[in-house]
Amino acid sequence: MAIDVESLDPKQLAELIARANQRQQDMQRQRLSEVREKLIGIARKEGFTIEELFGAARRGKRPVKPKYRNPNAPFETWSGRGKQPHWFRAALQAGRKEKELLIG
């Protein structure tokens, strides 16, 4: 199925790209699931668990809940860990207090 992208308007093209990206992610997840199931099956057949073969699941660190919110751009948050974001430093320099930036 060929799609003539030259005939699409910007909105249609953006929708096509979004749908294609979503489809690609869905296919990747499906493939990952299939391979995972194969590996689990092979391990069981041989009398092992995945944990015995590869150790306990190491899923990385869980994200920390945000502690501070930018009052000028509420979608910008900071957990209070690591380097202070520019908006946080700017707010402090403008005379705001840390307590004023706390989330609820």
N, C-alpha and C positions, 0 to 999 in steps of 0.2 A: 504494500500500500504506500504509494508515494504521495507526499503532501507538498503542494506548491506553496512554500513559505513566502514567496515573493508576492502572492496575492493576499496575504493576511495583513490585517491592520494591526497596530501595536498592541491593542487589547487582546486580540485573538492570538497573536504570537506569544504574548506573555502567558496566556492561559495554556497554550500548547506546551510551552517550556515547563510550566509548573506541573502539568499532567505527566510529561515525560520524566521529569525528575522524581515525581512520586512513584511512577511505575518502576523506575530504576531502583529506588529504595526498597519497594515491595519485593522485587525480584531478588535483591541482595539478601533481604531478611529471609525469604523463602529458601534460598540456597544455603544460607547459614544454618537454618533449622534442619534442613535435610542432612547436611554434613555432620551436624551435632548428633542427630539421631543415629546415623551410621556408626559414628565413633562410640557412642554409648552401647549400641548393639554388639560391636566387635569386643568391647571391654567385657560386657556381660558374658558373651560366648566363651571368652577365655577365662572367666571366673574372677574378674576384677571390676572395680568401680572406677569411674573417672577420677575421683579423689585419690584413690590408691595410686593411680598411674601418674597423675599430674599435681598432686597435692591439693590442699583446700583451695576452693575458689578464691581467686584474688581479683576482686572486682574494683579495686582502686578505692580512693577515698570518696566518700559521699559529700556532695556539696553542702556547704554550711549555709544556713538560712541567713538572708540579709538582715542586717541590724540597722542600717542607715538608708535613708531615701533622699534623693535630690528633690527639693521642693519645686525647682524650676522644670524638672524633667522626671516625673514620677517613675518612669520605666528604668531609670538609673539607680541602682542600689549598690551597697557595699556591705560585706559581712563584718567589717571591722578587723579583718586579718590581712596581713600583707601590706603592700604599699598603698598609701592613701590615694584615691582617685583625684583627678584634677578638680572635679566639681566640689569634692569635700574640702580640699584645701582652700579653694576659692571662697567657699561659703564661710569658713573659719576666718579667713583674712578679711572678709567683708563684715565681720563682727558677729556672725552667728555662733551659737554655742552648740557643742556636740549634742546636748540634750534636745535641742530643737530639731535635729536631723534624725533622731531615733524614730524607728517605725513603731507605731501604736504601742 
